[in-house]
Amino acid sequence: MSNSKALSDAAMENGPAGLQIEETNALKDFLALIKIGIVNSNLITTFTGLWLALHFSGQRFLGNLDIIFFTLMGSSLIIAGSCSINNYYDRDIDPLMERTKARPTVTGKINPSRVLLLGIFLIVLGTLFLSLTTWTATVIGLIGVFSYVVLYTMWSKRQLVSNTIIGSISGAVPPLIGWAAVDGNLDMMAWILFLLMFAWQPPHFYALAMRRVEEYRAAGIPMLPVVKGFKTTKRHIVLWVAALLPIPFFLPSLGIPFLILATVLNLGWLALGIYGYKIKDDIKWAKLMFVYSLQYLTIMFVAMVIVTLL
């Protein structure tokens, strides 16, 4: 075998720059493209918004299974499509980051143009599903797509240190979609859910950025810890967690048990954040904050559903 042929075969096996490609199948590649983890986590908040709208408008869950299906399918598809376009657009910087360098758009397992077409197709299909609910839900869904694909991915992510805050708009949209699919007038509670999700994201993603700071630095992404350092990032994290403290008090309809639970979760997160000023290992602290944020989100939104069943 010639040297050129050997190098060619190695490239096919290992991908760009000798990257070892994990053995995957079409399903795994598809799930990686749509970022299934993001889709699933957003489904929780979408469902909660939808559930609360049904509950407080006096409508029956089983009597609205069609709306529930259209909403969950529509929101999942537009999120999946937006994530696919994000993968398409970021394929030049993803090889520089450990957590993204094995994506199919990086390894060459999937043609980039097909990824773009897939993203557009999923967004169009998801929009059609949402249009079977209310026009308000449809418009909010498209605003979410625009804020993630254009405002975050194409504009602020590579240029502004405030990229995380701008990206938080799209992440806060799912509960609004869920609520609007049932009640297009959007009760104040729906906007409180939006604010909760908006304020949750900076401390969550800043903690992740601290853990991956060198990867973001290598990729040229101006994340807060890259530009301002850990000390400033830790202060911003604590301030954003503190901003969550009053939010449960604007949800009196969920009852005292939820208020107590949410306040305990908020105080626990704030205490852990303040602990960051004493701990010497910033990365260890960032990991603790990141894990706590994930548990926080799940418990908060599941609790909102549970308290309405009691």
C-alpha positions in Angstrom: 0.0 0.0 0.0 1.4 3.4 -0.9 2.0 6.1 1.7 -0.7 8.4 0.2 -3.2 5.5 0.3 -2.3 4.7 3.9 -2.8 8.4 4.9 -6.1 8.5 3.1 -7.4 5.4 4.8 -6.2 6.8 8.2 -8.1 10.0 7.5 -11.2 8.1 6.7 -10.9 6.1 9.9 -9.8 8.9 12.3 -11.3 12.0 10.8 -9.8 15.4 10.6 -6.4 15.9 12.2 -6.2 12.3 13.2 -9.3 12.5 15.4 -10.4 9.0 16.4 -14.1 8.6 15.4 -16.3 6.7 17.7 -18.2 3.9 16.1 -21.8 5.2 15.7 -24.9 4.4 13.8 -27.3 6.7 11.9 -29.5 7.1 15.0 -26.7 8.2 17.2 -25.5 10.6 14.6 -29.0 12.1 14.2 -29.4 12.5 17.9 -26.0 14.2 18.1 -27.0 16.6 15.4 -30.2 17.7 17.0 -28.6 17.8 20.5 -31.1 15.4 22.0 -30.1 16.4 25.6 -31.2 20.0 24.9 -34.4 18.9 23.2 -35.3 16.7 26.2 -34.6 19.4 28.9 -36.6 22.0 27.0 -39.5 19.5 26.7 -39.8 19.5 30.5 -40.3 23.3 30.6 -42.6 23.3 27.6 -44.8 20.6 29.2 -44.9 22.5 32.5 -46.0 25.7 30.8 -48.7 23.7 28.9 -49.8 21.8 32.0 -50.1 24.9 34.1 -52.1 26.7 31.4 -54.5 23.8 31.3 -54.8 23.6 35.1 -55.4 27.3 35.7 -57.8 27.7 32.7 -59.9 24.8 34.0 -59.3 22.5 31.0 -58.9 18.7 31.2 -55.6 17.1 30.3 -57.2 14.1 28.6 -59.6 16.4 26.7 -56.7 18.2 25.0 -54.4 15.3 24.0 -54.3 16.7 20.4 -53.0 20.1 21.6 -50.5 18.4 23.9 -49.2 16.3 21.0 -48.9 19.2 18.6 -47.2 21.4 21.1 -44.6 18.9 22.2 -43.9 17.7 18.7 -43.7 21.2 17.3 -41.5 22.6 20.0 -39.2 19.5 19.9 -38.8 19.8 16.1 -38.0 23.6 16.0 -35.5 23.1 18.8 -33.9 20.1 17.0 -33.8 22.1 13.8 -32.2 25.1 15.5 -29.6 22.9 17.1 -28.8 21.2 13.7 -28.2 24.6 12.1 -26.0 25.5 15.1 -24.0 22.4 14.4 -23.7 23.3 10.7 -22.6 26.9 11.5 -20.1 25.9 14.2 -18.3 23.1 12.3 -15.3 25.3 11.9 -14.7 25.8 15.7 -16.1 22.6 17.0 -12.9 20.6 16.2 -11.1 22.9 18.7 -13.2 21.9 21.6 -13.1 18.5 23.4 -16.8 18.2 24.0 -17.7 19.0 20.4 -14.9 17.6 18.3 -16.6 14.3 17.7 -19.8 15.7 16.3 -20.8 14.2 12.9 -20.4 17.7 11.3 -16.7 17.7 12.5 -15.8 14.1 11.7 -17.2 14.4 8.2 -19.7 11.5 8.7 -22.5 13.7 7.5 -22.4 16.2 4.6 -22.8 19.8 6.0 -25.3 20.8 3.3 -27.5 17.9 4.5 -27.3 19.1 8.0 -28.4 22.6 7.0 -31.3 21.1 5.0 -32.3 18.9 7.9 -32.3 21.9 10.2 -34.6 23.9 7.9 -36.9 20.9 7.3 -37.3 20.3 11.1 -38.0 24.0 11.8 -40.6 24.1 9.0 -42.3 20.9 10.2 -42.2 22.0 13.8 -43.8 25.3 12.9 -46.6 23.5 11.1 -47.3 21.5 14.2 -47.4 24.6 16.4 -49.7 26.3 13.9 -52.3 23.6 14.8 -52.4 25.0 18.3 -52.4 28.9 18.4 -50.8 31.5 16.3 -49.3 33.0 19.5 -47.4 29.7 20.1 -46.3 29.6 16.5 -44.9 33.2 16.6 -43.2 32.6 19.9 -41.6 29.5 18.5 -40.2 31.4 15.5 -38.9 34.1 17.8 -37.1 31.3 19.7 -35.6 30.0 16.5 -34.5 33.5 15.4 -32.9 34.3 18.8 -31.0 31.0 18.9 -29.9 30.7 15.3 -29.3 34.4 14.4 -28.9 36.4 17.5 -26.9 33.8 19.4 -25.2 31.4 16.9 -24.5 33.7 14.0 -24.0 37.0 15.8 -23.2 37.2 19.6 -21.5 33.9 20.3 -18.3 34.8 18.6 -18.3 38.5 19.1 -19.8 39.5 22.5 -19.0 38.6 26.1 -22.8 38.9 26.7 -23.4 36.0 24.3 -24.7 33.9 27.2 -27.3 36.4 28.2 -28.5 36.9 24.6 -28.7 33.1 24.2 -30.8 32.9 27.3 -33.7 34.4 25.4 -34.2 31.3 23.3 -33.7 29.0 26.3 -36.5 30.8 28.2 -39.0 30.5 25.3 -40.2 26.9 25.7 -42.6 27.4 28.7 -44.1 30.4 26.9 -44.7 28.1 23.9 -46.4 25.5 26.1 -48.6 28.1 27.8 -49.5 29.9 24.5 -50.5 26.7 22.9 -53.4 26.5 25.4 -54.0 30.2 26.2 -52.7 32.6 23.6 -53.3 35.6 25.9 -50.3 34.5 28.1 -51.2 34.9 31.7 -48.6 36.7 34.0 -47.6 33.3 35.3 -46.3 32.4 31.9 -44.0 35.4 31.9 -42.7 34.5 35.4 -41.8 31.1 34.0 -39.9 32.9 31.2 -38.1 35.0 33.7 -37.2 32.0 35.8 -35.7 30.2 32.8 -33.9 33.4 31.7 -32.3 34.0 35.0 -31.4 30.3 35.5 -29.3 30.1 32.3 -26.4 32.5 33.0 -25.2 30.8 36.2 -25.7 27.4 34.5 -23.7 28.2 31.4 -21.1 30.3 33.2 -20.3 27.3 35.4 -19.9 25.2 32.3 -17.7 27.9 30.7 -15.4 27.9 33.7 -15.0 24.1 33.4 -14.3 24.4 29.6 -12.5 27.8 29.7 -9.4 26.6 27.8 -11.5 25.0 25.1 -13.5 28.2 24.6 -10.2 30.2 24.6 -8.8 27.9 21.9 -11.9 28.3 19.8 -11.9 32.1 20.2 -15.3 32.2 21.9 -15.5 35.3 24.2 -17.2 33.6 27.1 -17.2 35.5 30.4 -14.4 33.5 32.1 -12.2 33.7 29.0 -12.5 37.5 28.8 -13.0 38.6 32.4 -11.5 35.7 34.4 -12.8 33.4 37.1 -13.2 36.1 39.8 -15.6 38.2 37.8 -17.4 35.1 36.5 -18.0 33.9 40.0 -19.4 37.3 41.0 -21.8 37.2 38.0 -22.9 33.7 38.9 -23.8 34.7 42.5 -25.7 37.8 41.3 -27.8 35.8 38.8 -28.6 33.1 41.4 -29.6 35.9 43.8 -31.9 37.3 41.1 -33.9 34.0 41.3 -34.8 34.5 45.0 -37.9 36.7 44.5 -39.3 34.8 41.5 -41.2 32.1 43.5 -43.1 34.8 45.4 -44.7 35.8 42.1 -46.2 32.3 41.8 -48.7 32.4 44.7 -51.1 30.2 42.8 -48.8 27.3 43.2 -49.2 27.3 47.0 -47.0 27.6 50.1 -45.3 24.1 49.7 -43.9 25.1 46.3 -42.8 28.5 47.7 -41.0 26.8 50.5 -39.3 24.3 48.2 -38.3 26.9 45.6 -36.9 29.2 48.3 -34.9 26.4 49.8 -33.5 25.5 46.4 -32.6 29.1 45.7 -30.9 29.6 49.1 -29.0 26.3 48.7 -27.7 27.4 45.3 -26.8 30.9 46.6 -25.0 29.3 49.6 -23.0 27.1 47.2 -22.3 30.1 45.1 -20.9 32.1 48.1 -18.9 29.1 49.0 -17.0 29.6 45.8 -15.3 32.6 47.3 -13.7 30.3 49.9 -12.9 27.2 47.9 -9.5 27.1 46.3 -10.4 24.8 43.4 -12.5 26.9 41.0 -13.0 24.1 38.6 -14.4 21.8 41.3 -16.7 24.6 42.5 -17.9 25.2 38.9 -18.7 21.5 38.5 -20.7 21.6 41.8 -22.6 24.6 40.6 -23.3 23.1 37.2 -24.6 19.8 38.7 -26.8 21.8 41.1 -28.2 23.9 38.3 -29.4 20.8 36.5 -31.0 19.3 39.5 -32.5 22.7 40.4 -34.2 23.0 37.0 -35.7 19.5 37.0 -37.0 19.7 40.6 -38.5 23.1 40.1 -40.5 22.3 37.0 -41.5 18.8 38.1 -42.7 20.3 41.4 -44.9 22.8 39.6 -46.8 19.9 38.1 -46.9 17.9 41.3 -48.3 20.7 43.4 -51.2 21.1 41.0 -52.1 17.4 41.4 -52.4 17.6 45.2 
